[in-house]
Amino acid sequence: MSGAGTRPALRRLLVLEAPERSADGGGGVVVSWEALGALWADVQPVSGRETIIGAREHARVSHRIMVRGAPEGSPARPRPEQRLREGARVFAVHAVSEHDPMGRYLTIWAEEGTGA
């Protein structure tokens, strides 16, 4: 991972997805995911943990993901409740901020998990 003054290595292609909610006909909601576009990224694990809930193991890994900058309100700027996908791997976006004062890159704080 690069510091604030250096360029991140954007070598992984992630798909930005947004939730689409629709009624399920029984009073509930069905969530599907709509692809919004692809972002080249630098993905770095930060921390991980495993817990047992019931009889199932749940593993969670926090990641710091860097992508090219996009202004507030731009559809290319990830937001909390969206996610990034790389094949079968899914990264839930928790927070997004500018990485550098010029806004050339964004830092995305995301979590990848299994057993949910």
Backbone as JSON, one array per atom type, in Angstrom:
{
  "sequence": "MSGAGTRPALRRLLVLEAPERSADGGGGVVVSWEALGALWADVQPVSGRETIIGAREHARVSHRIMVRGAPEGSPARPRPEQRLREGARVFAVHAVSEHDPMGRYLTIWAEEGTGA",
  "N": [[0.85, -1.18, 0.0], [0.45, 2.22, -0.65], [1.74, 5.37, 0.53], [0.37, 8.66, 1.34], [1.65, 10.4, -0.41], [2.43, 8.96, -2.61], [1.77, 6.95, -5.55], [-0.93, 4.65, -5.73], [-0.99, 1.11, -6.49], [-2.96, 0.29, -8.87], [-4.22, -2.43, -9.71], [-6.17, -4.36, -9.69], [-9.31, -5.3, -10.92], [-12.41, -4.24, -10.0], [-15.94, -4.58, -9.62], [-18.34, -2.15, -9.19], [-21.25, -2.19, -7.3], [-24.73, -1.56, -6.71], [-27.43, -1.73, -4.35], [-30.64, -2.97, -5.26], [-33.86, -2.69, -4.37], [-36.89, -4.51, -4.13], [-40.38, -5.28, -3.86], [-41.44, -8.37, -2.44], [-43.88, -9.52, -2.75], [-45.03, -10.65, -0.56], [-45.05, -8.9, 1.52], [-42.48, -8.4, 2.23], [-39.06, -7.59, 1.33], [-36.97, -7.94, -1.5], [-33.58, -8.07, -2.24], [-31.53, -7.23, -4.88], [-28.56, -6.94, -6.89], [-27.19, -4.33, -8.76], [-24.92, -3.78, -11.33], [-22.79, -1.02, -11.57], [-20.5, -0.15, -12.76], [-16.95, -0.5, -13.51], [-13.99, -0.46, -11.52], [-10.57, 0.21, -11.27], [-8.37, -0.98, -8.8], [-6.46, -0.86, -5.71], [-6.08, -3.23, -3.39], [-5.9, -3.86, -0.02], [-5.56, -5.95, 2.77], [-6.54, -5.24, 6.14], [-7.33, -6.01, 8.76], [-8.53, -8.95, 10.5], [-11.05, -11.28, 11.62], [-12.53, -14.04, 13.35], [-15.57, -15.54, 14.27], [-17.85, -17.53, 16.18], [-21.12, -18.21, 15.58], [-23.96, -19.54, 16.73], [-23.75, -22.66, 15.38], [-22.08, -22.07, 13.36], [-19.18, -20.89, 11.67], [-17.97, -17.62, 11.28], [-16.16, -15.57, 9.24], [-14.46, -12.52, 8.95], [-12.92, -9.93, 7.11], [-11.31, -6.89, 7.17], [-10.71, -4.33, 4.79], [-8.61, -1.96, 3.11], [-9.22, -0.11, 0.42], [-8.09, 1.34, -2.51], [-8.96, 3.64, -5.06], [-9.27, 5.49, -8.17], [-9.93, 9.0, -7.87], [-13.19, 10.52, -7.48], [-15.72, 12.96, -7.7], [-17.95, 14.04, -5.0], [-21.24, 12.78, -5.21], [-20.92, 11.78, -7.77], [-21.61, 9.04, -9.95], [-19.54, 7.26, -10.15], [-18.28, 7.26, -7.74], [-17.87, 5.33, -4.98], [-20.24, 4.47, -2.38], [-21.32, 4.12, 1.06], [-23.26, 1.2, 1.78], [-23.18, 0.32, -0.79], [-21.38, -2.09, -2.79], [-18.3, -3.76, -3.67], [-17.22, -6.01, -6.12], [-15.25, -8.83, -6.87], [-15.11, -11.27, -8.86], [-16.15, -14.06, -7.11], [-15.71, -12.88, -4.71], [-16.76, -10.47, -2.35], [-16.92, -7.14, -1.3], [-18.11, -5.21, 1.16], [-18.95, -1.84, 1.27], [-18.07, 0.47, 3.71], [-17.15, 3.05, 4.39], [-15.97, 6.06, 2.75], [-13.34, 8.15, 1.69], [-11.34, 11.01, 0.7], [-8.08, 10.3, -0.37], [-5.86, 11.88, -0.74], [-4.92, 15.38, -0.6], [-5.62, 16.6, -3.06], [-7.6, 15.02, -4.04], [-7.17, 12.97, -5.86], [-7.18, 10.26, -5.48], [-9.29, 7.84, -3.87], [-9.95, 6.51, -0.63], [-11.33, 3.56, 0.38], [-13.07, 2.03, 2.91], [-13.72, -1.19, 3.62], [-15.46, -4.34, 4.09], [-14.96, -7.79, 3.91], [-16.62, -10.86, 3.97], [-17.47, -14.18, 5.18], [-19.84, -16.8, 5.62], [-22.09, -15.44, 6.34]],
  "CA": [[0.0, 0.0, 0.0], [1.21, 3.44, -0.79], [1.45, 6.49, 1.41], [-0.42, 9.73, 0.75], [2.4, 11.09, -1.43], [2.8, 8.08, -3.72], [0.68, 6.41, -6.33], [-1.29, 3.26, -5.43], [-0.9, 0.16, -7.61], [-4.35, -0.06, -9.23], [-4.02, -3.61, -10.57], [-7.29, -5.29, -9.59], [-10.54, -4.74, -11.47], [-13.56, -4.52, -9.16], [-17.22, -4.08, -10.13], [-19.13, -1.4, -8.21], [-22.65, -2.61, -7.36], [-25.67, -0.88, -5.82], [-28.6, -2.57, -4.06], [-31.94, -2.67, -5.85], [-34.86, -3.32, -3.52], [-38.22, -4.64, -4.71], [-41.32, -6.03, -3.02], [-41.44, -9.8, -2.75], [-45.26, -9.96, -2.87], [-45.5, -11.16, 0.73], [-44.82, -7.88, 2.53], [-41.04, -8.23, 2.46], [-38.24, -6.97, 0.29], [-35.91, -8.74, -2.12], [-32.46, -7.21, -2.65], [-30.66, -7.71, -5.95], [-27.44, -6.01, -7.05], [-27.02, -3.79, -10.11], [-23.56, -3.33, -11.64], [-22.73, 0.38, -11.97], [-19.28, 0.09, -13.53], [-15.75, -1.16, -13.02], [-12.97, 0.43, -10.97], [-9.27, -0.39, -10.98], [-8.17, -0.76, -7.37], [-5.38, -1.43, -4.9], [-6.81, -3.82, -2.26], [-4.99, -4.28, 1.04], [-6.22, -6.36, 4.01], [-6.15, -4.46, 7.31], [-7.49, -6.85, 9.94], [-9.48, -10.04, 10.32], [-11.53, -11.93, 12.83], [-13.45, -15.17, 13.2], [-16.46, -15.74, 15.4], [-18.79, -18.64, 16.05], [-22.49, -17.81, 15.88], [-24.65, -20.83, 16.63], [-22.75, -23.69, 15.06], [-21.39, -21.66, 12.14], [-18.02, -20.0, 11.75], [-18.09, -16.42, 10.48], [-14.87, -14.91, 9.08], [-14.56, -11.16, 8.4], [-11.64, -9.28, 6.88], [-11.42, -5.48, 6.8], [-9.79, -3.96, 3.71], [-8.45, -0.58, 2.65], [-9.23, -0.21, -1.04], [-7.86, 2.64, -3.14], [-9.39, 3.79, -6.45], [-9.13, 6.86, -8.65], [-10.87, 9.94, -7.27], [-14.42, 10.94, -8.14], [-16.33, 13.95, -6.81], [-19.19, 13.71, -4.3], [-22.4, 12.75, -6.09], [-20.62, 11.09, -9.02], [-21.95, 7.62, -9.9], [-18.29, 6.49, -10.08], [-17.76, 7.34, -6.37], [-18.56, 4.36, -4.12], [-20.91, 4.98, -1.19], [-21.74, 3.07, 2.0], [-24.38, 0.36, 1.35], [-22.82, -0.31, -2.06], [-20.34, -3.1, -2.62], [-17.36, -4.01, -4.76], [-17.14, -7.45, -6.35], [-14.16, -9.37, -7.69], [-15.52, -12.67, -8.99], [-17.0, -14.5, -5.99], [-15.38, -12.08, -3.52], [-17.61, -9.29, -2.2], [-16.43, -6.2, -0.31], [-19.16, -4.25, 1.55], [-18.37, -0.52, 1.5], [-18.49, 1.09, 4.97], [-16.83, 4.49, 4.39], [-15.16, 6.52, 1.62], [-12.77, 9.48, 1.9], [-10.24, 11.35, -0.19], [-6.79, 9.81, 0.11], [-4.87, 12.94, -0.81], [-5.58, 16.69, -0.62], [-6.13, 16.93, -4.39], [-8.72, 14.13, -4.38], [-6.83, 12.11, -7.01], [-7.53, 8.88, -5.11], [-10.21, 7.65, -2.75], [-9.75, 5.37, 0.24], [-12.59, 2.92, 0.72], [-12.98, 1.07, 4.01], [-14.7, -2.22, 3.26], [-15.32, -5.62, 4.8], [-15.27, -9.02, 3.16], [-16.94, -11.86, 4.97], [-18.07, -15.45, 4.79], [-20.68, -17.4, 6.64], [-23.16, -14.52, 6.74]],
  "C": [[0.88, 1.22, 0.0], [0.82, 4.47, 0.25], [0.71, 7.58, 0.66], [0.32, 10.42, -0.4], [2.76, 10.24, -2.63], [1.55, 7.51, -4.37], [0.35, 4.98, -5.92], [-1.16, 2.4, -6.69], [-2.3, -0.34, -7.92], [-4.32, -1.22, -10.22], [-5.18, -4.6, -10.54], [-8.56, -4.61, -10.06], [-11.73, -5.2, -10.63], [-14.81, -3.92, -9.81], [-17.95, -3.4, -8.98], [-20.59, -1.77, -8.4], [-23.48, -1.85, -6.35], [-26.86, -1.8, -5.57], [-29.84, -2.05, -4.76], [-32.97, -3.42, -5.02], [-36.2, -3.36, -4.23], [-39.08, -5.49, -3.79], [-41.32, -7.49, -3.44], [-42.85, -10.37, -2.86], [-45.84, -10.5, -1.57], [-45.27, -10.17, 1.85], [-43.36, -7.64, 2.84], [-40.36, -7.57, 1.28], [-37.19, -7.95, -0.2], [-34.83, -7.76, -2.57], [-31.69, -7.92, -3.76], [-29.6, -6.63, -6.15], [-27.27, -5.63, -8.51], [-25.59, -3.3, -10.28], [-23.61, -1.9, -12.15], [-21.52, 0.68, -12.85], [-18.11, -0.62, -12.89], [-14.73, -0.12, -12.58], [-11.67, -0.36, -10.8], [-8.9, -0.01, -9.55], [-6.89, -1.39, -6.85], [-6.09, -1.92, -3.63], [-5.81, -4.35, -1.25], [-5.79, -4.72, 2.27], [-5.67, -5.56, 5.18], [-6.22, -5.31, 8.57], [-8.52, -7.93, 9.65], [-9.91, -10.61, 11.65], [-12.45, -13.08, 12.46], [-14.29, -15.26, 14.45], [-17.33, -16.96, 15.12], [-20.16, -18.12, 16.48], [-23.34, -19.05, 15.64], [-23.59, -21.88, 16.4], [-21.93, -23.32, 13.83], [-20.23, -20.72, 12.42], [-18.22, -18.84, 10.79], [-16.72, -15.74, 10.44], [-15.1, -13.56, 8.42], [-13.16, -10.59, 8.25], [-11.92, -7.85, 6.45], [-10.35, -5.18, 5.76], [-9.75, -2.45, 3.54], [-8.28, -0.69, 1.14], [-9.04, 1.2, -1.6], [-8.26, 2.58, -4.61], [-9.13, 5.22, -6.88], [-10.23, 7.73, -8.05], [-12.09, 10.19, -8.14], [-15.12, 11.89, -7.18], [-17.59, 13.4, -6.12], [-20.34, 13.75, -5.29], [-22.17, 12.04, -7.42], [-21.01, 9.62, -8.91], [-20.71, 6.72, -9.83], [-17.69, 6.51, -8.67], [-18.54, 6.35, -5.5], [-19.15, 5.06, -2.89], [-21.19, 3.82, -0.23], [-23.05, 2.45, 1.52], [-24.15, -0.22, -0.05], [-21.78, -1.38, -1.76], [-19.47, -3.16, -3.86], [-17.23, -5.52, -4.88], [-15.94, -7.76, -7.23], [-14.43, -10.86, -7.8], [-16.48, -13.04, -7.88], [-16.74, -13.69, -4.72], [-16.2, -10.8, -3.52], [-17.08, -8.44, -1.05], [-17.54, -5.17, -0.03], [-18.51, -2.92, 1.91], [-18.95, 0.06, 2.79], [-18.24, 2.59, 5.0], [-15.91, 4.79, 3.2], [-14.63, 7.92, 1.96], [-11.68, 9.73, 0.87], [-8.94, 10.88, 0.44], [-5.75, 10.93, 0.19], [-5.6, 14.28, -0.92], [-6.18, 17.09, -1.97], [-7.31, 16.06, -4.8], [-8.44, 13.23, -5.57], [-7.2, 10.66, -6.76], [-8.5, 8.89, -3.94], [-9.76, 6.44, -1.95], [-11.12, 4.85, 0.62], [-12.32, 1.93, 1.83], [-14.09, 0.07, 3.8], [-14.45, -3.49, 4.06], [-15.77, -6.76, 3.89], [-15.57, -10.09, 4.2], [-17.55, -13.12, 4.39], [-18.93, -15.94, 5.93], [-21.83, -16.53, 7.06], [-24.52, -15.06, 6.4]]
}
